[in-house]
Amino acid sequence: MTETPMDGNPPRNGQDTRDWFAPPPEQPTDIASDITYSGALPPRPMPTAPPSIPIPGKLAPPTDQLVWPPPEPEGEDRSTQPFPALRTNRQPPPRVLSPTTPPPAAPPLAAPPDPTAGMPPAAPTYGVPAEPPGVDLATDASASPARRRTGLLIGGTVLSVGLAVAAPSFFGYQAYKYGRPDYTVHVVPPGQSGTVQHVSWQVTVEKTKDPSGKPERSDRQWMKIVATRTALDAEGAIRHGAPSEVKLTDRAGRTWQVETLNNETPPDVKENKVGTPYRMEMLGVVPPSVADQVEVTLRPSTYRDVPGQSAKDFVKDAFSATEKDDQVLRFRR
């Protein structure tokens, strides 16, 4: 039994100094199957070419011949590049004629016969204008359709341009007129009330101080407007919407906007009572020079709050209504 390298002793230095995994010396060594062989490998034999096989007979050269397209003739220039033109002032040589052989003269042309020769003159035709000289009927007849076609094209182009410009302007004007119709102004004498859409309106206007408490300025004057609304019947009670527009206007036609401070009109139609006045207070600013002459213009709303009306019926009435929002009350001072 041989010693193992795991016993802690160093390897022996003797004749048997082989590796622990190497086979004993008496065992034949096969390099091809021994995985533990670590020596030099024997030289590999050089590969040799296989012996050539003789082919009987003699190989003939290929005899393929081009059939299509036919071959170009030899010596012919097949270049597709054109030769550039040479700029020169040389004139071609005049044609040399033999002095002994003059060129043949052309026979004179005979004049065509006059078809009107020998015919009596045509009698004048009264009522038919004579044909103007220099007018070719064939040329004029062939040019007339072209002129008519050109005229039609020009007329169609002008008409198309006119429609393209006029149509948007027309529809825009109609929309403008629908949004801003011609107002019907009802002038109300001072201290009296005006009636529109089953509702009675009364307006007063007076000077007031700056609501913010700031010192008064010389270039502006605050105005207080009080509008009183009173429903005259059940139809007036359902028309409890705020006015569409309230402005201050002077004699020159200038206008100033106003802002609403409070509105005592109940938002529910059931709380609006017929014959009960409801106040609305508004403020505006005008130049001091027109503070004593400005007047109030009020445009009532066409909104109708019908009790128990469905949304479908509301939309249907809104699109089918013929009433316009064009009634204006102007309260004199």
C-alpha positions as CSV (number, residue, x, y, z in Angstrom):
1,M,0.0,0.0,0.0
2,T,1.4,3.4,-1.0
3,E,1.3,6.5,1.0
4,T,-1.3,9.1,0.2
5,P,-0.5,12.8,0.0
6,M,-3.2,13.4,2.7
7,D,-1.1,11.9,5.5
8,G,0.7,15.2,6.0
9,N,4.2,13.8,5.0
10,P,6.1,15.5,2.1
11,P,6.5,13.5,-1.1
12,R,9.4,11.1,-1.3
13,N,12.4,12.0,-3.4
14,G,13.3,8.7,-4.9
15,Q,12.9,6.6,-8.0
16,D,9.2,6.6,-7.7
17,T,8.5,10.3,-8.0
18,R,5.4,10.0,-10.2
19,D,2.2,11.8,-9.5
20,W,-0.2,10.2,-7.2
21,F,-2.7,9.8,-10.0
22,A,-0.2,8.4,-12.5
23,P,-0.3,4.7,-13.3
24,P,2.5,2.4,-12.2
25,P,5.5,2.0,-14.5
26,E,4.7,-1.5,-15.5
27,Q,1.3,-0.5,-16.9
28,P,1.5,0.2,-20.7
29,T,0.8,3.8,-21.6
30,D,-1.5,4.6,-24.5
31,I,-1.3,8.3,-25.3
32,A,-4.6,8.3,-27.1
33,S,-6.6,6.9,-24.1
34,D,-4.5,8.1,-21.2
35,I,-5.9,11.3,-19.8
36,T,-3.1,11.6,-17.3
37,Y,-0.3,11.8,-19.8
38,S,1.5,15.1,-19.7
39,G,4.5,14.5,-21.9
40,A,5.2,15.6,-25.5
41,L,2.9,14.4,-28.2
42,P,4.4,12.5,-31.1
43,P,4.5,14.4,-34.5
44,R,1.4,14.2,-36.6
45,P,1.7,12.8,-40.1
46,M,1.3,15.3,-43.0
47,P,-1.8,14.7,-45.0
48,T,-1.3,13.5,-48.5
49,A,-3.5,14.4,-51.5
50,P,-5.7,11.5,-52.8
51,P,-4.4,10.0,-56.0
52,S,-5.8,11.7,-59.1
53,I,-8.2,9.7,-61.2
54,P,-7.2,9.7,-64.9
55,I,-10.0,10.8,-67.3
56,P,-10.0,9.0,-70.6
57,G,-10.2,11.1,-73.8
58,K,-9.6,14.9,-74.3
59,L,-11.7,17.7,-73.0
60,A,-13.0,20.0,-75.7
61,P,-13.2,23.8,-75.0
62,P,-16.7,25.3,-74.5
63,T,-18.6,26.1,-77.7
64,D,-21.3,28.5,-76.3
65,Q,-22.2,31.2,-78.7
66,L,-24.3,34.4,-78.1
67,V,-27.6,34.1,-80.0
68,W,-29.5,37.2,-78.9
69,P,-29.0,40.2,-79.0
70,P,-27.0,40.0,-82.2
71,P,-23.4,41.0,-81.8
72,E,-22.4,44.5,-82.8
73,P,-20.2,44.8,-85.9
74,E,-16.6,45.2,-85.2
75,G,-15.0,48.5,-85.7
76,E,-18.2,50.5,-85.3
77,D,-18.4,53.3,-82.6
78,R,-21.1,52.4,-80.2
79,S,-20.7,55.5,-78.0
80,T,-23.9,57.3,-77.0
81,Q,-22.2,60.6,-75.9
82,P,-23.1,63.3,-78.5
83,F,-20.3,65.4,-79.9
84,P,-20.4,69.0,-78.6
85,A,-21.3,71.7,-81.1
86,L,-18.3,73.8,-82.2
87,R,-18.8,77.5,-82.1
88,T,-17.4,78.9,-85.4
89,N,-18.2,81.7,-87.8
90,R,-17.4,79.6,-90.8
91,Q,-20.0,79.6,-93.5
92,P,-20.8,76.6,-95.6
93,P,-19.2,76.9,-99.1
94,P,-21.5,78.1,-101.8
95,R,-22.9,75.7,-104.2
96,V,-20.6,75.4,-107.2
97,L,-22.5,75.3,-110.5
98,S,-21.0,74.4,-113.8
99,P,-20.7,77.4,-116.1
100,T,-21.6,75.3,-119.0
101,T,-24.8,73.9,-117.5
102,P,-27.1,76.8,-116.4
103,P,-29.9,75.9,-114.0
104,P,-33.2,75.1,-115.6
105,A,-35.6,77.9,-115.5
106,A,-39.0,77.3,-113.9
107,P,-42.0,77.6,-116.4
108,P,-44.1,80.7,-115.6
109,L,-47.3,80.0,-113.6
110,A,-50.5,80.6,-115.4
111,A,-53.0,82.9,-113.6
112,P,-56.1,81.0,-112.3
113,P,-59.3,81.7,-114.1
114,D,-61.6,84.2,-112.5
115,P,-64.9,82.5,-111.7
116,T,-66.8,85.8,-111.8
117,A,-65.6,86.6,-115.3
118,G,-68.4,86.7,-117.8
119,M,-71.1,86.9,-115.1
120,P,-73.5,89.9,-114.8
121,P,-73.0,92.1,-111.7
122,A,-75.0,91.0,-108.7
123,A,-78.0,93.1,-108.0
124,P,-77.9,95.1,-104.7
125,T,-79.8,93.5,-101.9
126,Y,-81.7,96.1,-99.9
127,G,-82.0,95.7,-96.1
128,V,-79.0,93.4,-95.8
129,P,-75.7,95.1,-94.7
130,A,-72.8,94.6,-97.0
131,E,-70.1,92.3,-95.7
132,P,-67.2,94.4,-94.4
133,P,-64.0,94.1,-96.3
134,G,-61.2,92.0,-94.9
135,V,-63.5,89.6,-92.9
136,D,-62.8,85.9,-93.3
137,L,-66.0,84.0,-92.5
138,A,-64.2,80.8,-91.9
139,T,-61.8,82.4,-89.4
140,D,-64.5,84.4,-87.7
141,A,-66.8,81.3,-87.3
142,S,-64.0,79.2,-85.8
143,A,-62.9,82.0,-83.4
144,S,-66.5,82.7,-82.1
145,P,-66.7,79.5,-80.0
146,A,-63.3,80.3,-78.5
147,R,-64.4,83.8,-77.6
148,R,-67.6,82.6,-76.1
149,R,-65.8,80.0,-74.1
150,T,-63.3,82.6,-72.8
151,G,-66.2,84.9,-71.9
152,L,-67.9,82.1,-70.0
153,L,-64.8,81.2,-68.1
154,I,-64.2,84.9,-67.1
155,G,-67.8,85.3,-66.1
156,G,-67.8,82.1,-64.0
157,T,-64.6,83.2,-62.3
158,V,-66.0,86.6,-61.4
159,L,-69.2,85.0,-60.1
160,S,-67.3,82.5,-58.0
161,V,-65.1,85.2,-56.4
162,G,-68.2,87.3,-55.8
163,L,-70.0,84.4,-54.0
164,A,-66.9,83.5,-52.0
165,V,-66.7,87.1,-50.7
166,A,-70.3,87.9,-50.4
167,A,-71.6,84.7,-48.8
168,P,-69.5,84.9,-45.5
169,S,-70.3,88.6,-45.2
170,F,-74.1,87.9,-45.7
171,F,-74.2,85.2,-43.1
172,G,-72.0,87.2,-40.7
173,Y,-74.4,90.2,-41.1
174,Q,-77.4,87.9,-40.4
175,A,-75.8,86.6,-37.3
176,Y,-74.9,90.1,-36.2
177,K,-78.5,91.2,-36.8
178,Y,-79.8,88.3,-34.9
179,G,-77.6,89.0,-31.9
180,R,-78.0,92.8,-32.1
181,P,-81.4,93.5,-33.7
182,D,-82.8,96.9,-34.4
183,Y,-84.0,98.0,-30.9
184,T,-87.5,99.3,-30.3
185,V,-87.0,102.2,-27.9
186,H,-89.9,103.1,-25.5
187,V,-89.3,106.6,-24.1
188,V,-90.6,106.9,-20.5
189,P,-91.3,110.5,-19.1
190,P,-89.6,111.5,-15.9
191,G,-91.1,110.0,-12.8
192,Q,-93.3,107.5,-14.7
193,S,-93.1,103.8,-15.3
194,G,-92.8,101.8,-18.5
195,T,-94.5,98.5,-19.3
196,V,-92.9,95.7,-21.4
197,Q,-93.6,91.9,-21.4
198,H,-96.3,92.1,-18.7
199,V,-93.8,93.8,-16.3
200,S,-93.9,97.4,-15.1
201,W,-90.5,99.1,-14.7
202,Q,-89.6,102.3,-12.9
203,V,-86.1,103.8,-12.6
204,T,-84.5,106.6,-10.7
205,V,-80.9,107.9,-10.9
206,E,-79.0,110.2,-8.6
207,K,-75.4,111.2,-7.6
208,T,-73.7,109.3,-4.8
209,K,-70.3,109.1,-3.1
210,D,-67.6,106.7,-3.8
211,P,-68.7,103.4,-2.2
212,S,-65.1,102.5,-1.3
213,G,-64.7,105.6,0.9
214,K,-61.8,107.1,-1.1
215,P,-61.6,110.9,-1.6
216,E,-63.7,112.3,-4.4
217,R,-62.0,112.9,-7.7
218,S,-62.7,115.8,-10.1
219,D,-62.7,113.6,-13.2
220,R,-65.4,111.2,-12.2
221,Q,-68.8,111.1,-10.6
222,W,-70.5,108.0,-9.1
223,M,-74.2,107.5,-10.0
224,K,-76.7,105.3,-8.1
225,I,-79.5,103.7,-10.2
226,V,-82.6,102.1,-8.5
227,A,-84.9,100.0,-10.8
228,T,-88.2,98.7,-9.5
229,R,-89.8,95.7,-11.1
230,T,-93.6,94.8,-10.7
231,A,-95.3,91.8,-12.3
232,L,-98.7,92.8,-13.7
233,D,-100.1,89.2,-14.1
234,A,-99.0,85.5,-13.9
235,E,-97.1,85.9,-17.2
236,G,-95.2,88.8,-15.7
237,A,-94.4,86.7,-12.6
238,I,-92.6,84.0,-14.6
239,R,-90.5,86.7,-16.3
240,H,-88.4,87.4,-13.2
241,G,-85.0,87.3,-14.9
242,A,-82.5,90.1,-14.5
243,P,-82.5,92.7,-17.3
244,S,-80.3,91.8,-20.3
245,E,-78.6,95.2,-20.3
246,V,-78.6,98.4,-18.2
247,K,-76.6,101.5,-19.3
248,L,-76.2,105.2,-18.7
249,T,-76.5,107.3,-21.9
250,D,-76.0,111.0,-22.5
251,R,-77.5,113.2,-25.2
252,A,-74.5,112.6,-27.6
253,G,-75.1,108.9,-27.6
254,R,-72.1,107.9,-25.3
255,T,-72.8,105.0,-22.9
256,W,-71.3,103.9,-19.6
257,Q,-71.7,100.4,-18.0
258,V,-73.2,99.9,-14.6
259,E,-72.8,97.1,-12.0
260,T,-75.5,95.5,-9.9
261,L,-75.2,95.8,-6.1
262,N,-78.2,93.8,-5.0
263,N,-81.4,92.3,-6.4
264,E,-84.5,91.7,-4.2
265,T,-86.3,89.7,-6.9
266,P,-86.9,86.1,-5.6
267,P,-85.1,83.5,-7.7
268,D,-88.1,81.1,-7.4
269,V,-91.1,81.8,-9.6
270,K,-93.4,80.6,-6.8
271,E,-92.2,83.4,-4.5
272,N,-92.8,86.1,-7.1
273,K,-96.1,87.8,-6.3
274,V,-98.2,89.7,-8.8
275,G,-98.3,93.4,-7.9
276,T,-95.4,93.3,-5.5
277,P,-92.5,95.7,-6.4
278,Y,-88.9,94.3,-6.2
279,R,-85.9,96.7,-6.1
280,M,-82.6,96.4,-7.9
281,E,-79.7,98.7,-7.0
282,M,-76.8,99.5,-9.4
283,L,-73.8,101.8,-9.5
284,G,-72.0,103.6,-12.4
285,V,-69.3,106.2,-13.0
286,V,-69.7,109.1,-15.5
287,P,-67.8,112.4,-16.2
288,P,-69.0,115.2,-13.9
289,S,-70.0,117.3,-16.9
290,V,-72.8,114.9,-17.8
291,A,-73.8,113.7,-14.4
292,D,-77.0,115.9,-14.4
293,Q,-78.2,114.8,-17.9
294,V,-77.4,111.1,-18.2
295,E,-80.4,108.8,-18.7
296,V,-80.9,105.1,-18.0
297,T,-81.7,102.6,-20.8
298,L,-83.0,99.2,-19.7
299,R,-83.5,96.2,-21.9
300,P,-85.7,93.5,-20.2
301,S,-84.9,89.8,-20.6
302,T,-87.1,87.4,-22.5
303,Y,-86.4,84.5,-20.1
304,R,-89.6,82.7,-19.0
305,D,-89.5,80.4,-15.9
306,V,-92.5,78.2,-16.5
307,P,-93.4,76.0,-13.4
308,G,-93.1,72.3,-14.0
309,Q,-91.7,72.6,-17.5
310,S,-89.3,69.9,-18.6
311,A,-85.9,70.5,-20.1
312,K,-87.1,69.2,-23.4
313,D,-90.1,71.6,-23.6
314,F,-87.8,74.4,-22.5
315,V,-85.4,73.8,-25.3
316,K,-88.3,73.4,-27.8
317,D,-89.8,76.7,-26.7
318,A,-86.5,78.4,-26.9
319,F,-85.9,77.4,-30.5
320,S,-89.5,78.0,-31.7
321,A,-90.1,81.3,-29.9
322,T,-90.6,84.3,-32.2
323,E,-90.2,86.9,-29.5
324,K,-87.0,89.1,-29.9
325,D,-84.9,90.6,-27.3
326,D,-85.2,94.1,-28.9
327,Q,-87.4,96.1,-26.5
328,V,-85.6,99.0,-24.7
329,L,-86.9,101.4,-22.1
330,R,-85.3,104.8,-21.9
331,F,-86.1,106.8,-18.8
332,R,-86.0,110.5,-19.1
333,R,-84.8,112.8,-16.4
